[in-house]
């Protein structure tokens, strides 16, 4: 299997001593922060495009930042989801 996306690399190694409950909470907080940043930058892009005063280079640059932040949000969301799952598995044992 080839890796086409960073999300495919995320797996939680349960052989290590990891507090999956804390990991899930931290990843959830990071995801929220990333989504807030994406929202903020998106609103700035809309403002810039309406004013037509800013160059297209700045708008393109910010669009790239949004894409990267969205990828990171997907990664932290996957970590959060897997951590919640493994936390539940450990509690059932």
Biopython code that builds the backbone (N, CA, C, O; Angstrom):
import numpy as np
from Bio.PDB.StructureBuilder import StructureBuilder

atoms = [
    (1, "UNK", "N", (0.844, -1.177, 0.000)),
    (1, "UNK", "CA", (0.000, 0.000, 0.000)),
    (1, "UNK", "C", (0.887, 1.237, 0.000)),
    (1, "UNK", "O", (1.798, 1.348, 0.821)),
    (2, "UNK", "N", (0.632, 2.150, -0.898)),
    (2, "UNK", "CA", (1.399, 3.385, -0.920)),
    (2, "UNK", "C", (0.705, 4.430, -0.056)),
    (2, "UNK", "O", (-0.514, 4.414, 0.117)),
    (3, "UNK", "N", (1.514, 5.340, 0.482)),
    (3, "UNK", "CA", (0.996, 6.410, 1.314)),
    (3, "UNK", "C", (0.806, 7.634, 0.440)),
    (3, "UNK", "O", (1.760, 8.145, -0.147)),
    (4, "UNK", "N", (-0.431, 8.099, 0.355)),
    (4, "UNK", "CA", (-0.754, 9.257, -0.468)),
    (4, "UNK", "C", (-1.101, 10.481, 0.356)),
    (4, "UNK", "O", (-1.195, 11.586, -0.178)),
    (5, "UNK", "N", (-1.293, 10.293, 1.654)),
    (5, "UNK", "CA", (-1.733, 11.380, 2.504)),
    (5, "UNK", "C", (-1.157, 11.182, 3.904)),
    (5, "UNK", "O", (-0.998, 10.050, 4.361)),
    (6, "UNK", "N", (-0.850, 12.273, 4.570)),
    (6, "UNK", "CA", (-0.265, 12.201, 5.911)),
    (6, "UNK", "C", (-1.173, 11.460, 6.893)),
    (6, "UNK", "O", (-0.693, 10.844, 7.844)),
    (7, "UNK", "N", (-2.469, 11.521, 6.662)),
    (7, "UNK", "CA", (-3.413, 10.864, 7.569)),
    (7, "UNK", "C", (-3.183, 9.356, 7.599)),
    (7, "UNK", "O", (-3.429, 8.714, 8.620)),
    (8, "UNK", "N", (-2.716, 8.788, 6.496)),
    (8, "UNK", "CA", (-2.474, 7.352, 6.437)),
    (8, "UNK", "C", (-1.329, 6.926, 7.351)),
    (8, "UNK", "O", (-1.191, 5.740, 7.650)),
    (9, "UNK", "N", (-0.519, 7.860, 7.792)),
    (9, "UNK", "CA", (0.623, 7.538, 8.650)),
    (9, "UNK", "C", (0.274, 7.527, 10.137)),
    (9, "UNK", "O", (1.081, 7.082, 10.953)),
    (10, "UNK", "N", (-0.904, 8.004, 10.497)),
    (10, "UNK", "CA", (-1.276, 8.150, 11.895)),
    (10, "UNK", "C", (-1.827, 6.841, 12.443)),
    (10, "UNK", "O", (-2.872, 6.357, 12.008)),
    (11, "UNK", "N", (-1.115, 6.288, 13.392)),
    (11, "UNK", "CA", (-1.572, 5.117, 14.136)),
    (11, "UNK", "C", (-1.050, 5.265, 15.554)),
    (11, "UNK", "O", (0.087, 5.689, 15.763)),
    (12, "UNK", "N", (-1.872, 4.918, 16.516)),
    (12, "UNK", "CA", (-1.463, 5.014, 17.905)),
    (12, "UNK", "C", (-0.866, 3.679, 18.321)),
    (12, "UNK", "O", (-1.515, 2.638, 18.218)),
    (13, "UNK", "N", (0.365, 3.717, 18.788)),
    (13, "UNK", "CA", (1.094, 2.519, 19.206)),
    (13, "UNK", "C", (0.733, 2.207, 20.650)),
    (13, "UNK", "O", (1.233, 2.844, 21.577)),
    (14, "UNK", "N", (-0.132, 1.229, 20.833)),
    (14, "UNK", "CA", (-0.584, 0.881, 22.181)),
    (14, "UNK", "C", (0.436, 0.086, 22.976)),
    (14, "UNK", "O", (0.213, -0.200, 24.152)),
    (15, "UNK", "N", (1.558, -0.277, 22.352)),
    (15, "UNK", "CA", (2.602, -0.965, 23.104)),
    (15, "UNK", "C", (3.377, 0.018, 23.974)),
    (15, "UNK", "O", (4.070, -0.385, 24.908)),
    (16, "UNK", "N", (3.258, 1.309, 23.667)),
    (16, "UNK", "CA", (3.892, 2.350, 24.480)),
    (16, "UNK", "C", (2.943, 2.767, 25.587)),
    (16, "UNK", "O", (1.730, 2.583, 25.485)),
    (17, "UNK", "N", (3.505, 3.329, 26.640)),
    (17, "UNK", "CA", (2.687, 3.814, 27.750)),
    (17, "UNK", "C", (2.142, 5.195, 27.396)),
    (17, "UNK", "O", (2.791, 6.210, 27.648)),
    (18, "UNK", "N", (0.951, 5.225, 26.813)),
    (18, "UNK", "CA", (0.330, 6.461, 26.358)),
    (18, "UNK", "C", (-0.986, 6.649, 27.111)),
    (18, "UNK", "O", (-1.802, 5.731, 27.201)),
    (19, "UNK", "N", (-1.176, 7.835, 27.643)),
    (19, "UNK", "CA", (-2.457, 8.160, 28.251)),
    (19, "UNK", "C", (-3.377, 8.599, 27.118)),
    (19, "UNK", "O", (-3.403, 9.770, 26.739)),
    (20, "UNK", "N", (-4.127, 7.646, 26.588)),
    (20, "UNK", "CA", (-4.937, 7.925, 25.407)),
    (20, "UNK", "C", (-6.077, 8.900, 25.691)),
    (20, "UNK", "O", (-6.535, 9.600, 24.788)),
    (21, "UNK", "N", (-6.532, 8.947, 26.934)),
    (21, "UNK", "CA", (-7.589, 9.898, 27.280)),
    (21, "UNK", "C", (-7.077, 11.328, 27.168)),
    (21, "UNK", "O", (-7.746, 12.190, 26.598)),
    (22, "UNK", "N", (-5.883, 11.579, 27.715)),
    (22, "UNK", "CA", (-5.287, 12.911, 27.608)),
    (22, "UNK", "C", (-4.921, 13.235, 26.164)),
    (22, "UNK", "O", (-5.087, 14.372, 25.721)),
    (23, "UNK", "N", (-4.426, 12.249, 25.434)),
    (23, "UNK", "CA", (-4.087, 12.445, 24.028)),
    (23, "UNK", "C", (-5.325, 12.832, 23.222)),
    (23, "UNK", "O", (-5.265, 13.724, 22.376)),
    (24, "UNK", "N", (-6.433, 12.169, 23.482)),
    (24, "UNK", "CA", (-7.683, 12.478, 22.782)),
    (24, "UNK", "C", (-8.120, 13.908, 23.070)),
    (24, "UNK", "O", (-8.526, 14.637, 22.165)),
    (25, "UNK", "N", (-8.033, 14.298, 24.323)),
    (25, "UNK", "CA", (-8.436, 15.656, 24.703)),
    (25, "UNK", "C", (-7.540, 16.705, 24.056)),
    (25, "UNK", "O", (-8.028, 17.707, 23.533)),
    (26, "UNK", "N", (-6.235, 16.477, 24.092)),
    (26, "UNK", "CA", (-5.305, 17.431, 23.490)),
    (26, "UNK", "C", (-5.508, 17.531, 21.983)),
    (26, "UNK", "O", (-5.509, 18.630, 21.428)),
    (27, "UNK", "N", (-5.678, 16.398, 21.323)),
    (27, "UNK", "CA", (-5.894, 16.404, 19.867)),
    (27, "UNK", "C", (-7.204, 17.102, 19.518)),
    (27, "UNK", "O", (-7.288, 17.804, 18.510)),
    (28, "UNK", "N", (-8.216, 16.911, 20.343)),
    (28, "UNK", "CA", (-9.498, 17.579, 20.116)),
    (28, "UNK", "C", (-9.343, 19.094, 20.242)),
    (28, "UNK", "O", (-9.896, 19.848, 19.441)),
    (29, "UNK", "N", (-8.587, 19.537, 21.250)),
    (29, "UNK", "CA", (-8.339, 20.971, 21.429)),
    (29, "UNK", "C", (-7.549, 21.552, 20.258)),
    (29, "UNK", "O", (-7.839, 22.656, 19.797)),
    (30, "UNK", "N", (-6.561, 20.815, 19.782)),
    (30, "UNK", "CA", (-5.762, 21.279, 18.643)),
    (30, "UNK", "C", (-6.628, 21.381, 17.386)),
    (30, "UNK", "O", (-6.498, 22.328, 16.609)),
    (31, "UNK", "N", (-7.501, 20.412, 17.194)),
    (31, "UNK", "CA", (-8.393, 20.444, 16.032)),
    (31, "UNK", "C", (-9.282, 21.681, 16.078)),
    (31, "UNK", "O", (-9.469, 22.362, 15.070)),
    (32, "UNK", "N", (-9.824, 21.962, 17.253)),
    (32, "UNK", "CA", (-10.669, 23.149, 17.408)),
    (32, "UNK", "C", (-9.887, 24.418, 17.103)),
    (32, "UNK", "O", (-10.386, 25.301, 16.404)),
    (33, "UNK", "N", (-8.673, 24.517, 17.616)),
    (33, "UNK", "CA", (-7.839, 25.694, 17.357)),
    (33, "UNK", "C", (-7.537, 25.854, 15.872)),
    (33, "UNK", "O", (-7.592, 26.962, 15.338)),
    (34, "UNK", "N", (-7.220, 24.758, 15.214)),
    (34, "UNK", "CA", (-6.942, 24.805, 13.781)),
    (34, "UNK", "C", (-8.170, 25.251, 12.988)),
    (34, "UNK", "O", (-8.056, 26.043, 12.053)),
    (35, "UNK", "N", (-9.324, 24.750, 13.359)),
    (35, "UNK", "CA", (-10.542, 25.135, 12.649)),
    (35, "UNK", "C", (-10.884, 26.605, 12.889)),
    (35, "UNK", "O", (-11.396, 27.277, 11.994)),
    (36, "UNK", "N", (-10.604, 27.103, 14.089)),
    (36, "UNK", "CA", (-10.799, 28.525, 14.352)),
    (36, "UNK", "C", (-9.849, 29.368, 13.501)),
    (36, "UNK", "O", (-10.238, 30.416, 12.986)),
    (37, "UNK", "N", (-8.605, 28.912, 13.355)),
    (37, "UNK", "CA", (-7.640, 29.632, 12.513)),
    (37, "UNK", "C", (-8.076, 29.620, 11.052)),
    (37, "UNK", "O", (-7.967, 30.631, 10.359)),
    (38, "UNK", "N", (-8.567, 28.483, 10.590)),
    (38, "UNK", "CA", (-9.058, 28.383, 9.214)),
    (38, "UNK", "C", (-10.207, 29.359, 8.998)),
    (38, "UNK", "O", (-10.267, 30.043, 7.976)),
    (39, "UNK", "N", (-11.108, 29.418, 9.953)),
    (39, "UNK", "CA", (-12.246, 30.336, 9.854)),
    (39, "UNK", "C", (-11.766, 31.785, 9.801)),
    (39, "UNK", "O", (-12.240, 32.563, 8.973)),
    (40, "UNK", "N", (-10.842, 32.150, 10.665)),
    (40, "UNK", "CA", (-10.319, 33.515, 10.720)),
    (40, "UNK", "C", (-9.661, 33.902, 9.393)),
    (40, "UNK", "O", (-9.938, 34.970, 8.847)),
    (41, "UNK", "N", (-8.802, 33.040, 8.884)),
    (41, "UNK", "CA", (-8.100, 33.332, 7.635)),
    (41, "UNK", "C", (-9.082, 33.403, 6.468)),
    (41, "UNK", "O", (-8.941, 34.245, 5.582)),
    (42, "UNK", "N", (-10.070, 32.522, 6.473)),
    (42, "UNK", "CA", (-11.086, 32.548, 5.407)),
    (42, "UNK", "C", (-11.832, 33.874, 5.387)),
    (42, "UNK", "O", (-12.088, 34.435, 4.321)),
    (43, "UNK", "N", (-12.180, 34.372, 6.570)),
    (43, "UNK", "CA", (-12.875, 35.662, 6.642)),
    (43, "UNK", "C", (-11.971, 36.791, 6.145)),
    (43, "UNK", "O", (-12.441, 37.714, 5.479)),
    (44, "UNK", "N", (-10.686, 36.723, 6.464)),
    (44, "UNK", "CA", (-9.744, 37.741, 5.986)),
    (44, "UNK", "C", (-9.632, 37.705, 4.467)),
    (44, "UNK", "O", (-9.554, 38.751, 3.823)),
    (45, "UNK", "N", (-9.623, 36.524, 3.905)),
    (45, "UNK", "CA", (-9.559, 36.396, 2.444)),
    (45, "UNK", "C", (-10.805, 37.010, 1.806)),
    (45, "UNK", "O", (-10.720, 37.695, 0.787)),
    (46, "UNK", "N", (-11.954, 36.758, 2.417)),
    (46, "UNK", "CA", (-13.182, 37.356, 1.872)),
    (46, "UNK", "C", (-13.111, 38.878, 1.931)),
    (46, "UNK", "O", (-13.497, 39.555, 0.978)),
    (47, "UNK", "N", (-12.621, 39.416, 3.039)),
    (47, "UNK", "CA", (-12.476, 40.870, 3.164)),
    (47, "UNK", "C", (-11.524, 41.411, 2.102)),
    (47, "UNK", "O", (-11.806, 42.429, 1.471)),
    (48, "UNK", "N", (-10.401, 40.730, 1.909)),
    (48, "UNK", "CA", (-9.400, 41.173, 0.945)),
    (48, "UNK", "C", (-9.953, 41.132, -0.476)),
    (48, "UNK", "O", (-9.694, 42.032, -1.275)),
    (49, "UNK", "N", (-10.707, 40.098, -0.784)),
    (49, "UNK", "CA", (-11.218, 39.979, -2.154)),
    (49, "UNK", "C", (-12.323, 41.001, -2.433)),
    (49, "UNK", "O", (-12.485, 41.445, -3.570)),
    (50, "UNK", "N", (-13.072, 41.369, -1.414)),
    (50, "UNK", "CA", (-14.126, 42.373, -1.607)),
    (50, "UNK", "C", (-13.526, 43.754, -1.813)),
    (50, "UNK", "O", (-14.038, 44.538, -2.612)),
    (51, "UNK", "N", (-12.447, 44.063, -1.104)),
    (51, "UNK", "CA", (-11.831, 45.373, -1.210)),
    (51, "UNK", "C", (-11.028, 45.545, -2.476)),
    (51, "UNK", "O", (-10.797, 46.677, -2.901)),
    (52, "UNK", "N", (-10.597, 44.477, -3.088)),
    (52, "UNK", "CA", (-9.790, 44.486, -4.310)),
    (52, "UNK", "C", (-8.508, 45.302, -4.173)),
    (52, "UNK", "O", (-7.870, 45.608, -5.180)),
    (53, "UNK", "N", (-8.121, 45.657, -2.964)),
    (53, "UNK", "CA", (-6.907, 46.439, -2.764)),
    (53, "UNK", "C", (-5.689, 45.539, -2.600)),
    (53, "UNK", "O", (-4.565, 45.931, -2.916)),
    (54, "UNK", "N", (-5.921, 44.353, -2.112)),
    (54, "UNK", "CA", (-4.820, 43.432, -1.881)),
    (54, "UNK", "C", (-4.493, 42.677, -3.164)),
    (54, "UNK", "O", (-5.354, 42.460, -4.016)),
    (55, "UNK", "N", (-3.268, 42.297, -3.275)),
    (55, "UNK", "CA", (-2.848, 41.575, -4.483)),
    (55, "UNK", "C", (-3.326, 40.128, -4.450)),
    (55, "UNK", "O", (-3.595, 39.561, -3.391)),
    (56, "UNK", "N", (-3.419, 39.564, -5.618)),
    (56, "UNK", "CA", (-3.789, 38.155, -5.723)),
    (56, "UNK", "C", (-2.746, 37.247, -5.079)),
    (56, "UNK", "O", (-3.083, 36.154, -4.625)),
    (57, "UNK", "N", (-1.492, 37.676, -5.031)),
    (57, "UNK", "CA", (-0.441, 36.867, -4.416)),
    (57, "UNK", "C", (-0.739, 36.611, -2.944)),
    (57, "UNK", "O", (-0.567, 35.494, -2.457)),
    (58, "UNK", "N", (-1.186, 37.649, -2.233)),
    (58, "UNK", "CA", (-1.514, 37.480, -0.809)),
    (58, "UNK", "C", (-2.703, 36.548, -0.633)),
    (58, "UNK", "O", (-2.711, 35.703, 0.261)),
    (59, "UNK", "N", (-3.692, 36.704, -1.477)),
    (59, "UNK", "CA", (-4.873, 35.845, -1.398)),
    (59, "UNK", "C", (-4.491, 34.399, -1.699)),
    (59, "UNK", "O", (-4.930, 33.481, -1.006)),
    (60, "UNK", "N", (-3.680, 34.197, -2.723)),
    (60, "UNK", "CA", (-3.226, 32.838, -3.058)),
    (60, "UNK", "C", (-2.407, 32.233, -1.926)),
    (60, "UNK", "O", (-2.545, 31.050, -1.615)),
    (61, "UNK", "N", (-1.562, 33.041, -1.317)),
    (61, "UNK", "CA", (-0.742, 32.562, -0.212)),
    (61, "UNK", "C", (-1.606, 32.131, 0.967)),
    (61, "UNK", "O", (-1.385, 31.069, 1.548)),
    (62, "UNK", "N", (-2.580, 32.950, 1.314)),
    (62, "UNK", "CA", (-3.472, 32.610, 2.423)),
    (62, "UNK", "C", (-4.321, 31.383, 2.097)),
    (62, "UNK", "O", (-4.639, 30.594, 2.987)),
    (63, "UNK", "N", (-4.681, 31.223, 0.850)),
    (63, "UNK", "CA", (-5.435, 30.032, 0.444)),
    (63, "UNK", "C", (-4.600, 28.771, 0.660)),
    (63, "UNK", "O", (-5.118, 27.739, 1.087)),
    (64, "UNK", "N", (-3.311, 28.864, 0.361)),
    (64, "UNK", "CA", (-2.407, 27.738, 0.612)),
    (64, "UNK", "C", (-2.289, 27.424, 2.084)),
    (64, "UNK", "O", (-2.237, 26.258, 2.473)),
    (65, "UNK", "N", (-2.246, 28.460, 2.907)),
    (65, "UNK", "CA", (-2.181, 28.271, 4.359)),
    (65, "UNK", "C", (-3.436, 27.550, 4.844)),
    (65, "UNK", "O", (-3.359, 26.647, 5.677)),
    (66, "UNK", "N", (-4.580, 27.952, 4.321)),
    (66, "UNK", "CA", (-5.841, 27.303, 4.709)),
    (66, "UNK", "C", (-5.795, 25.814, 4.364)),
    (66, "UNK", "O", (-6.212, 24.979, 5.166)),
    (67, "UNK", "N", (-5.298, 25.486, 3.192)),
    (67, "UNK", "CA", (-5.221, 24.082, 2.776)),
    (67, "UNK", "C", (-4.328, 23.285, 3.724)),
    (67, "UNK", "O", (-4.673, 22.167, 4.106)),
    (68, "UNK", "N", (-3.185, 23.851, 4.105)),
    (68, "UNK", "CA", (-2.275, 23.170, 5.028)),
    (68, "UNK", "C", (-2.899, 23.010, 6.408)),
    (68, "UNK", "O", (-2.775, 21.952, 7.024)),
    (69, "UNK", "N", (-3.563, 24.041, 6.892)),
    (69, "UNK", "CA", (-4.226, 23.965, 8.196)),
    (69, "UNK", "C", (-5.345, 22.924, 8.182)),
    (69, "UNK", "O", (-5.556, 22.213, 9.164)),
    (70, "UNK", "N", (-6.048, 22.846, 7.074)),
    (70, "UNK", "CA", (-7.111, 21.846, 6.954)),
    (70, "UNK", "C", (-6.534, 20.429, 7.029)),
    (70, "UNK", "O", (-7.119, 19.555, 7.669)),
    (71, "UNK", "N", (-5.386, 20.200, 6.377)),
    (71, "UNK", "CA", (-4.729, 18.894, 6.462)),
    (71, "UNK", "C", (-4.344, 18.575, 7.904)),
    (71, "UNK", "O", (-4.556, 17.458, 8.375)),
    (72, "UNK", "N", (-3.779, 19.558, 8.603)),
    (72, "UNK", "CA", (-3.398, 19.352, 10.005)),
    (72, "UNK", "C", (-4.620, 19.079, 10.879)),
    (72, "UNK", "O", (-4.563, 18.253, 11.790)),
    (73, "UNK", "N", (-5.720, 19.770, 10.600)),
    (73, "UNK", "CA", (-6.945, 19.537, 11.362)),
    (73, "UNK", "C", (-7.450, 18.111, 11.155)),
    (73, "UNK", "O", (-7.944, 17.485, 12.093)),
    (74, "UNK", "N", (-7.328, 17.598, 9.934)),
    (74, "UNK", "CA", (-7.741, 16.221, 9.678)),
    (74, "UNK", "C", (-6.859, 15.235, 10.446)),
    (74, "UNK", "O", (-7.347, 14.223, 10.950)),
    (75, "UNK", "N", (-5.564, 15.532, 10.534)),
    (75, "UNK", "CA", (-4.643, 14.662, 11.268)),
    (75, "UNK", "C", (-4.982, 14.669, 12.753)),
    (75, "UNK", "O", (-5.100, 13.610, 13.369)),
    (76, "UNK", "N", (-5.139, 15.867, 13.336)),
    (76, "UNK", "CA", (-5.442, 15.924, 14.770)),
    (76, "UNK", "C", (-6.818, 15.322, 15.066)),
    (76, "UNK", "O", (-7.026, 14.747, 16.134)),
    (77, "UNK", "N", (-7.755, 15.452, 14.123)),
    (77, "UNK", "CA", (-9.060, 14.826, 14.306)),
    (77, "UNK", "C", (-8.938, 13.304, 14.309)),
    (77, "UNK", "O", (-9.586, 12.629, 15.109)),
    (78, "UNK", "N", (-8.113, 12.770, 13.424)),
    (78, "UNK", "CA", (-7.924, 11.315, 13.388)),
    (78, "UNK", "C", (-7.263, 10.831, 14.678)),
    (78, "UNK", "O", (-7.647, 9.799, 15.228)),
    (79, "UNK", "N", (-6.274, 11.576, 15.156)),
    (79, "UNK", "CA", (-5.621, 11.215, 16.421)),
    (79, "UNK", "C", (-6.648, 11.228, 17.549)),
    (79, "UNK", "O", (-6.679, 10.315, 18.373)),
    (80, "UNK", "N", (-7.478, 12.253, 17.586)),
    (80, "UNK", "CA", (-8.514, 12.352, 18.619)),
    (80, "UNK", "C", (-9.472, 11.167, 18.543)),
    (80, "UNK", "O", (-9.776, 10.544, 19.560)),
    (81, "UNK", "N", (-9.943, 10.860, 17.346)),
    (81, "UNK", "CA", (-10.886, 9.751, 17.181)),
    (81, "UNK", "C", (-10.279, 8.420, 17.602)),
    (81, "UNK", "O", (-10.916, 7.647, 18.318)),
    (82, "UNK", "N", (-9.050, 8.143, 17.163)),
    (82, "UNK", "CA", (-8.398, 6.887, 17.521)),
    (82, "UNK", "C", (-8.119, 6.823, 19.016)),
    (82, "UNK", "O", (-8.245, 5.761, 19.626)),
    (83, "UNK", "N", (-7.742, 7.947, 19.607)),
    (83, "UNK", "CA", (-7.467, 7.977, 21.038)),
    (83, "UNK", "C", (-8.736, 7.718, 21.846)),
    (83, "UNK", "O", (-8.710, 6.977, 22.829)),
    (84, "UNK", "N", (-9.843, 8.329, 21.434)),
    (84, "UNK", "CA", (-11.122, 8.077, 22.107)),
    (84, "UNK", "C", (-11.483, 6.600, 22.003)),
    (84, "UNK", "O", (-11.931, 5.992, 22.976)),
    (85, "UNK", "N", (-11.286, 6.031, 20.823)),
    (85, "UNK", "CA", (-11.597, 4.614, 20.619)),
    (85, "UNK", "C", (-10.754, 3.739, 21.544)),
    (85, "UNK", "O", (-11.283, 2.876, 22.245)),
    (86, "UNK", "N", (-9.435, 3.968, 21.543)),
    (86, "UNK", "CA", (-8.545, 3.138, 22.363)),
    (86, "UNK", "C", (-8.774, 3.366, 23.845)),
    (86, "UNK", "O", (-8.585, 2.450, 24.645)),
    (87, "UNK", "N", (-9.173, 4.556, 24.224)),
    (87, "UNK", "CA", (-9.520, 4.831, 25.609)),
    (87, "UNK", "C", (-10.711, 3.960, 26.036)),
    (87, "UNK", "O", (-10.715, 3.389, 27.126)),
    (88, "UNK", "N", (-11.700, 3.872, 25.178)),
    (88, "UNK", "CA", (-12.850, 3.032, 25.459)),
    (88, "UNK", "C", (-12.495, 1.565, 25.514)),
    (88, "UNK", "O", (-13.019, 0.829, 26.350)),
    (89, "UNK", "N", (-11.601, 1.125, 24.624)),
    (89, "UNK", "CA", (-11.158, -0.270, 24.601)),
    (89, "UNK", "C", (-10.440, -0.603, 25.916)),
    (89, "UNK", "O", (-10.672, -1.661, 26.502)),
    (90, "UNK", "N", (-9.577, 0.293, 26.370)),
    (90, "UNK", "CA", (-8.844, 0.054, 27.620)),
    (90, "UNK", "C", (-9.786, 0.022, 28.815)),
    (90, "UNK", "O", (-9.572, -0.752, 29.748)),
    (91, "UNK", "N", (-10.818, 0.846, 28.800)),
    (91, "UNK", "CA", (-11.771, 0.858, 29.918)),
    (91, "UNK", "C", (-12.585, -0.421, 29.969)),
    (91, "UNK", "O", (-13.007, -0.839, 31.047)),
    (92, "UNK", "N", (-12.813, -1.047, 28.832)),
    (92, "UNK", "CA", (-13.604, -2.296, 28.785)),
    (92, "UNK", "C", (-12.810, -3.500, 29.264)),
    (92, "UNK", "O", (-13.392, -4.529, 29.605)),
    (93, "UNK", "N", (-11.505, -3.384, 29.293)),
    (93, "UNK", "CA", (-10.668, -4.537, 29.682)),
    (93, "UNK", "C", (-10.653, -4.766, 31.149)),
    (93, "UNK", "O", (-9.997, -5.694, 31.622)),
]
sb = StructureBuilder()
sb.init_structure("model")
sb.init_model(0)
sb.init_chain("A")
sb.init_seg("    ")
for serial, (resi, resn, name, xyz) in enumerate(atoms, 1):
    if name == "N":
        sb.init_residue(resn, " ", resi, " ")
    sb.init_atom(name, np.array(xyz, "f"), 0.0, 1.0, " ", f" {name:<3s}", serial, name[0])
structure = sb.get_structure()
